[in-house]
Amino acid sequence: MAAPGGPEAAAAAAPGRRQPFGSRFLTDPSRLFQHNAWDNVEWSEEQEASARNKVQENSRQLVPQDKQDEYELNANEYWNDFYKIHENGFFKDRHWLFTEFPELAPNQNLSQPEASEYKDGSTRKPRDTRLGSCENGLCSLETRTQEHHHLDLMKDSNNIINRLDTDGEAVLKLGDLKLSDGDFPGSSATYRILEVGCGAGNTVFPILQTNNDPGLFVYCCDFSSTAVDLVQTNAEYDSSRCFAFVHDLCKDQSPYPMPEESLDIIILIFVLSALLPEKMQCVINRLSRLLKPGGMILLRDYGRYDLAQLRFKKGRCLSDNFYVRGDGTRVYFFTQDELDALFTTAGLEKVQNLVDRRLQVNRGKQVTMHRVWIQCKYRKPFPAGQKENGHVR
């Protein structure tokens, strides 16, 4: 199962460029309402104890097991209903991703103007056509004629996509791809990104707009067929650079349209928390096998004692720190250690594992809200003796 993280995640999707989290500190309490958010806000012992007590209180009455089974069995229906109601108007595009995760556009000059205005009043992203080595040893782009490579990408992906219907048959036909023979969408790409739980495309489309690397190919999948339909019918969807498909993370037999060790980046933004906790390890294990050596998983998700967790009422708890919302979608609240164990057990190395304790402010209502998110980067190690950035390990 894969779907983005429900209503609370919208607060994390502030548009526009900003400094990375951890750079705006509230040192003078009198300035509290001068900004919409403050970073790395220290919690007092009393605040921590109060949050712990609220969680203990709202966890005492568990959802009956038969209802829990129903939420698991019909999970895709709940997410389909979510997107039928909200369509693509719920989440704002996550342009903050390029500040927190520059790996999504490693060769772009993100300090350049966001867009240029045309005579008709429309705007277009400026293209950055420079080629070079990706950061952190994730890939090495060879100098090539851009037009030739772009045509290769179009031929590879369009020939396959033409064989795959956008209805339920597409999922079955994915299993027919001869991945070992290089017969897969984006096979000629030099930098491949997969977003798991793409929703309506509010991460995918900013990536496609911002990263103008001609060797880029973006895969995106979601548990909800309604969400994937929204991506595929979006005017920005370009089948020469992107491939959207329905996928159930929790089913081992559910195929991916790319072979193992073919991806540079996998994105999990408020997605892992929607899964049953006991299924998370198998999901991360399988995703890690899709990464190239040096490739990374980028994650942002709910942290323990986030405001969303504290707001749950009795009778919504499924198990420890795992809840069901009123619309039937579910959410787990992580600790750093839990996420570290998931990724390192899958054989990945920690690059980053940070808690973002954000104090959000509603200046109009003079209300404060304490959010807790966790941001992680974990890399697949290079085998002993394999070259990384030209050096033997």
Secondary structure as a PSIPRED ss2 file (coil, helix, strand):
# PSIPRED VFORMAT (PSIPRED V4.0)

   1 M C   1.000  0.000  0.000
   2 A C   1.000  0.000  0.000
   3 A C   1.000  0.000  0.000
   4 P C   1.000  0.000  0.000
   5 G C   1.000  0.000  0.000
   6 G H   0.000  1.000  0.000
   7 P H   0.000  1.000  0.000
   8 E H   0.000  1.000  0.000
   9 A H   0.000  1.000  0.000
  10 A H   0.000  1.000  0.000
  11 A H   0.000  1.000  0.000
  12 A H   0.000  1.000  0.000
  13 A C   1.000  0.000  0.000
  14 A C   1.000  0.000  0.000
  15 P C   1.000  0.000  0.000
  16 G C   1.000  0.000  0.000
  17 R C   1.000  0.000  0.000
  18 R C   1.000  0.000  0.000
  19 Q C   1.000  0.000  0.000
  20 P C   1.000  0.000  0.000
  21 F C   1.000  0.000  0.000
  22 G C   1.000  0.000  0.000
  23 S C   1.000  0.000  0.000
  24 R C   1.000  0.000  0.000
  25 F C   1.000  0.000  0.000
  26 L C   1.000  0.000  0.000
  27 T C   1.000  0.000  0.000
  28 D C   1.000  0.000  0.000
  29 P H   0.000  1.000  0.000
  30 S H   0.000  1.000  0.000
  31 R H   0.000  1.000  0.000
  32 L H   0.000  1.000  0.000
  33 F H   0.000  1.000  0.000
  34 Q H   0.000  1.000  0.000
  35 H C   1.000  0.000  0.000
  36 N C   1.000  0.000  0.000
  37 A E   0.000  0.000  1.000
  38 W E   0.000  0.000  1.000
  39 D C   1.000  0.000  0.000
  40 N C   1.000  0.000  0.000
  41 V C   1.000  0.000  0.000
  42 E C   1.000  0.000  0.000
  43 W C   1.000  0.000  0.000
  44 S C   1.000  0.000  0.000
  45 E H   0.000  1.000  0.000
  46 E H   0.000  1.000  0.000
  47 Q H   0.000  1.000  0.000
  48 E H   0.000  1.000  0.000
  49 A H   0.000  1.000  0.000
  50 S H   0.000  1.000  0.000
  51 A H   0.000  1.000  0.000
  52 R H   0.000  1.000  0.000
  53 N H   0.000  1.000  0.000
  54 K H   0.000  1.000  0.000
  55 V H   0.000  1.000  0.000
  56 Q H   0.000  1.000  0.000
  57 E H   0.000  1.000  0.000
  58 N H   0.000  1.000  0.000
  59 S C   1.000  0.000  0.000
  60 R C   1.000  0.000  0.000
  61 Q C   1.000  0.000  0.000
  62 L E   0.000  0.000  1.000
  63 V C   1.000  0.000  0.000
  64 P C   1.000  0.000  0.000
  65 Q H   0.000  1.000  0.000
  66 D H   0.000  1.000  0.000
  67 K H   0.000  1.000  0.000
  68 Q H   0.000  1.000  0.000
  69 D H   0.000  1.000  0.000
  70 E H   0.000  1.000  0.000
  71 Y H   0.000  1.000  0.000
  72 E H   0.000  1.000  0.000
  73 L H   0.000  1.000  0.000
  74 N C   1.000  0.000  0.000
  75 A H   0.000  1.000  0.000
  76 N H   0.000  1.000  0.000
  77 E H   0.000  1.000  0.000
  78 Y H   0.000  1.000  0.000
  79 W H   0.000  1.000  0.000
  80 N H   0.000  1.000  0.000
  81 D H   0.000  1.000  0.000
  82 F H   0.000  1.000  0.000
  83 Y H   0.000  1.000  0.000
  84 K H   0.000  1.000  0.000
  85 I H   0.000  1.000  0.000
  86 H H   0.000  1.000  0.000
  87 E C   1.000  0.000  0.000
  88 N C   1.000  0.000  0.000
  89 G C   1.000  0.000  0.000
  90 F C   1.000  0.000  0.000
  91 F C   1.000  0.000  0.000
  92 K C   1.000  0.000  0.000
  93 D C   1.000  0.000  0.000
  94 R C   1.000  0.000  0.000
  95 H C   1.000  0.000  0.000
  96 W C   1.000  0.000  0.000
  97 L H   0.000  1.000  0.000
  98 F H   0.000  1.000  0.000
  99 T H   0.000  1.000  0.000
 100 E H   0.000  1.000  0.000
 101 F C   1.000  0.000  0.000
 102 P H   0.000  1.000  0.000
 103 E H   0.000  1.000  0.000
 104 L H   0.000  1.000  0.000
 105 A C   1.000  0.000  0.000
 106 P C   1.000  0.000  0.000
 107 N C   1.000  0.000  0.000
 108 Q C   1.000  0.000  0.000
 109 N C   1.000  0.000  0.000
 110 L C   1.000  0.000  0.000
 111 S C   1.000  0.000  0.000
 112 Q C   1.000  0.000  0.000
 113 P C   1.000  0.000  0.000
 114 E C   1.000  0.000  0.000
 115 A C   1.000  0.000  0.000
 116 S E   0.000  0.000  1.000
 117 E E   0.000  0.000  1.000
 118 Y C   1.000  0.000  0.000
 119 K C   1.000  0.000  0.000
 120 D C   1.000  0.000  0.000
 121 G C   1.000  0.000  0.000
 122 S C   1.000  0.000  0.000
 123 T E   0.000  0.000  1.000
 124 R E   0.000  0.000  1.000
 125 K C   1.000  0.000  0.000
 126 P C   1.000  0.000  0.000
 127 R C   1.000  0.000  0.000
 128 D C   1.000  0.000  0.000
 129 T C   1.000  0.000  0.000
 130 R C   1.000  0.000  0.000
 131 L C   1.000  0.000  0.000
 132 G C   1.000  0.000  0.000
 133 S E   0.000  0.000  1.000
 134 C C   1.000  0.000  0.000
 135 E H   0.000  1.000  0.000
 136 N H   0.000  1.000  0.000
 137 G H   0.000  1.000  0.000
 138 L C   1.000  0.000  0.000
 139 C C   1.000  0.000  0.000
 140 S E   0.000  0.000  1.000
 141 L C   1.000  0.000  0.000
 142 E C   1.000  0.000  0.000
 143 T C   1.000  0.000  0.000
 144 R C   1.000  0.000  0.000
 145 T C   1.000  0.000  0.000
 146 Q H   0.000  1.000  0.000
 147 E H   0.000  1.000  0.000
 148 H H   0.000  1.000  0.000
 149 H H   0.000  1.000  0.000
 150 H H   0.000  1.000  0.000
 151 L H   0.000  1.000  0.000
 152 D H   0.000  1.000  0.000
 153 L H   0.000  1.000  0.000
 154 M H   0.000  1.000  0.000
 155 K H   0.000  1.000  0.000
 156 D H   0.000  1.000  0.000
 157 S H   0.000  1.000  0.000
 158 N H   0.000  1.000  0.000
 159 N H   0.000  1.000  0.000
 160 I H   0.000  1.000  0.000
 161 I H   0.000  1.000  0.000
 162 N C   1.000  0.000  0.000
 163 R C   1.000  0.000  0.000
 164 L C   1.000  0.000  0.000
 165 D C   1.000  0.000  0.000
 166 T C   1.000  0.000  0.000
 167 D C   1.000  0.000  0.000
 168 G C   1.000  0.000  0.000
 169 E H   0.000  1.000  0.000
 170 A H   0.000  1.000  0.000
 171 V H   0.000  1.000  0.000
 172 L H   0.000  1.000  0.000
 173 K H   0.000  1.000  0.000
 174 L H   0.000  1.000  0.000
 175 G C   1.000  0.000  0.000
 176 D C   1.000  0.000  0.000
 177 L C   1.000  0.000  0.000
 178 K C   1.000  0.000  0.000
 179 L H   0.000  1.000  0.000
 180 S H   0.000  1.000  0.000
 181 D H   0.000  1.000  0.000
 182 G C   1.000  0.000  0.000
 183 D C   1.000  0.000  0.000
 184 F C   1.000  0.000  0.000
 185 P C   1.000  0.000  0.000
 186 G C   1.000  0.000  0.000
 187 S C   1.000  0.000  0.000
 188 S C   1.000  0.000  0.000
 189 A C   1.000  0.000  0.000
 190 T C   1.000  0.000  0.000
 191 Y E   0.000  0.000  1.000
 192 R E   0.000  0.000  1.000
 193 I E   0.000  0.000  1.000
 194 L E   0.000  0.000  1.000
 195 E E   0.000  0.000  1.000
 196 V E   0.000  0.000  1.000
 197 G C   1.000  0.000  0.000
 198 C C   1.000  0.000  0.000
 199 G C   1.000  0.000  0.000
 200 A C   1.000  0.000  0.000
 201 G C   1.000  0.000  0.000
 202 N C   1.000  0.000  0.000
 203 T C   1.000  0.000  0.000
 204 V H   0.000  1.000  0.000
 205 F H   0.000  1.000  0.000
 206 P H   0.000  1.000  0.000
 207 I H   0.000  1.000  0.000
 208 L H   0.000  1.000  0.000
 209 Q H   0.000  1.000  0.000
 210 T H   0.000  1.000  0.000
 211 N C   1.000  0.000  0.000
 212 N C   1.000  0.000  0.000
 213 D C   1.000  0.000  0.000
 214 P C   1.000  0.000  0.000
 215 G C   1.000  0.000  0.000
 216 L E   0.000  0.000  1.000
 217 F E   0.000  0.000  1.000
 218 V E   0.000  0.000  1.000
 219 Y E   0.000  0.000  1.000
 220 C E   0.000  0.000  1.000
 221 C E   0.000  0.000  1.000
 222 D E   0.000  0.000  1.000
 223 F C   1.000  0.000  0.000
 224 S C   1.000  0.000  0.000
 225 S H   0.000  1.000  0.000
 226 T H   0.000  1.000  0.000
 227 A H   0.000  1.000  0.000
 228 V H   0.000  1.000  0.000
 229 D H   0.000  1.000  0.000
 230 L H   0.000  1.000  0.000
 231 V H   0.000  1.000  0.000
 232 Q H   0.000  1.000  0.000
 233 T C   1.000  0.000  0.000
 234 N C   1.000  0.000  0.000
 235 A C   1.000  0.000  0.000
 236 E C   1.000  0.000  0.000
 237 Y C   1.000  0.000  0.000
 238 D C   1.000  0.000  0.000
 239 S C   1.000  0.000  0.000
 240 S C   1.000  0.000  0.000
 241 R C   1.000  0.000  0.000
 242 C E   0.000  0.000  1.000
 243 F E   0.000  0.000  1.000
 244 A E   0.000  0.000  1.000
 245 F E   0.000  0.000  1.000
 246 V E   0.000  0.000  1.000
 247 H C   1.000  0.000  0.000
 248 D C   1.000  0.000  0.000
 249 L C   1.000  0.000  0.000
 250 C C   1.000  0.000  0.000
 251 K C   1.000  0.000  0.000
 252 D C   1.000  0.000  0.000
 253 Q C   1.000  0.000  0.000
 254 S C   1.000  0.000  0.000
 255 P C   1.000  0.000  0.000
 256 Y C   1.000  0.000  0.000
 257 P C   1.000  0.000  0.000
 258 M C   1.000  0.000  0.000
 259 P C   1.000  0.000  0.000
 260 E C   1.000  0.000  0.000
 261 E C   1.000  0.000  0.000
 262 S C   1.000  0.000  0.000
 263 L E   0.000  0.000  1.000
 264 D E   0.000  0.000  1.000
 265 I E   0.000  0.000  1.000
 266 I E   0.000  0.000  1.000
 267 I E   0.000  0.000  1.000
 268 L E   0.000  0.000  1.000
 269 I E   0.000  0.000  1.000
 270 F C   1.000  0.000  0.000
 271 V C   1.000  0.000  0.000
 272 L H   0.000  1.000  0.000
 273 S H   0.000  1.000  0.000
 274 A H   0.000  1.000  0.000
 275 L C   1.000  0.000  0.000
 276 L C   1.000  0.000  0.000
 277 P H   0.000  1.000  0.000
 278 E H   0.000  1.000  0.000
 279 K H   0.000  1.000  0.000
 280 M H   0.000  1.000  0.000
 281 Q H   0.000  1.000  0.000
 282 C H   0.000  1.000  0.000
 283 V H   0.000  1.000  0.000
 284 I H   0.000  1.000  0.000
 285 N H   0.000  1.000  0.000
 286 R H   0.000  1.000  0.000
 287 L H   0.000  1.000  0.000
 288 S H   0.000  1.000  0.000
 289 R H   0.000  1.000  0.000
 290 L H   0.000  1.000  0.000
 291 L E   0.000  0.000  1.000
 292 K E   0.000  0.000  1.000
 293 P E   0.000  0.000  1.000
 294 G E   0.000  0.000  1.000
 295 G E   0.000  0.000  1.000
 296 M E   0.000  0.000  1.000
 297 I E   0.000  0.000  1.000
 298 L E   0.000  0.000  1.000
 299 L E   0.000  0.000  1.000
 300 R E   0.000  0.000  1.000
 301 D E   0.000  0.000  1.000
 302 Y E   0.000  0.000  1.000
 303 G E   0.000  0.000  1.000
 304 R C   1.000  0.000  0.000
 305 Y C   1.000  0.000  0.000
 306 D C   1.000  0.000  0.000
 307 L H   0.000  1.000  0.000
 308 A H   0.000  1.000  0.000
 309 Q H   0.000  1.000  0.000
 310 L H   0.000  1.000  0.000
 311 R C   1.000  0.000  0.000
 312 F C   1.000  0.000  0.000
 313 K C   1.000  0.000  0.000
 314 K C   1.000  0.000  0.000
 315 G C   1.000  0.000  0.000
 316 R C   1.000  0.000  0.000
 317 C E   0.000  0.000  1.000
 318 L E   0.000  0.000  1.000
 319 S E   0.000  0.000  1.000
 320 D C   1.000  0.000  0.000
 321 N C   1.000  0.000  0.000
 322 F E   0.000  0.000  1.000
 323 Y E   0.000  0.000  1.000
 324 V E   0.000  0.000  1.000
 325 R C   1.000  0.000  0.000
 326 G C   1.000  0.000  0.000
 327 D C   1.000  0.000  0.000
 328 G C   1.000  0.000  0.000
 329 T C   1.000  0.000  0.000
 330 R E   0.000  0.000  1.000
 331 V E   0.000  0.000  1.000
 332 Y E   0.000  0.000  1.000
 333 F C   1.000  0.000  0.000
 334 F E   0.000  0.000  1.000
 335 T C   1.000  0.000  0.000
 336 Q H   0.000  1.000  0.000
 337 D H   0.000  1.000  0.000
 338 E H   0.000  1.000  0.000
 339 L H   0.000  1.000  0.000
 340 D H   0.000  1.000  0.000
 341 A H   0.000  1.000  0.000
 342 L H   0.000  1.000  0.000
 343 F H   0.000  1.000  0.000
 344 T H   0.000  1.000  0.000
 345 T H   0.000  1.000  0.000
 346 A C   1.000  0.000  0.000
 347 G C   1.000  0.000  0.000
 348 L C   1.000  0.000  0.000
 349 E E   0.000  0.000  1.000
 350 K E   0.000  0.000  1.000
 351 V E   0.000  0.000  1.000
 352 Q E   0.000  0.000  1.000
 353 N E   0.000  0.000  1.000
 354 L E   0.000  0.000  1.000
 355 V E   0.000  0.000  1.000
 356 D E   0.000  0.000  1.000
 357 R E   0.000  0.000  1.000
 358 R E   0.000  0.000  1.000
 359 L E   0.000  0.000  1.000
 360 Q E   0.000  0.000  1.000
 361 V E   0.000  0.000  1.000
 362 N E   0.000  0.000  1.000
 363 R C   1.000  0.000  0.000
 364 G C   1.000  0.000  0.000
 365 K C   1.000  0.000  0.000
 366 Q C   1.000  0.000  0.000
 367 V E   0.000  0.000  1.000
 368 T E   0.000  0.000  1.000
 369 M E   0.000  0.000  1.000
 370 H E   0.000  0.000  1.000
 371 R E   0.000  0.000  1.000
 372 V E   0.000  0.000  1.000
 373 W E   0.000  0.000  1.000
 374 I E   0.000  0.000  1.000
 375 Q E   0.000  0.000  1.000
 376 C E   0.000  0.000  1.000
 377 K E   0.000  0.000  1.000
 378 Y E   0.000  0.000  1.000
 379 R E   0.000  0.000  1.000
 380 K C   1.000  0.000  0.000
 381 P C   1.000  0.000  0.000
 382 F C   1.000  0.000  0.000
 383 P C   1.000  0.000  0.000
 384 A C   1.000  0.000  0.000
 385 G C   1.000  0.000  0.000
 386 Q C   1.000  0.000  0.000
 387 K E   0.000  0.000  1.000
 388 E E   0.000  0.000  1.000
 389 N C   1.000  0.000  0.000
 390 G C   1.000  0.000  0.000
 391 H E   0.000  0.000  1.000
 392 V E   0.000  0.000  1.000
 393 R C   1.000  0.000  0.000
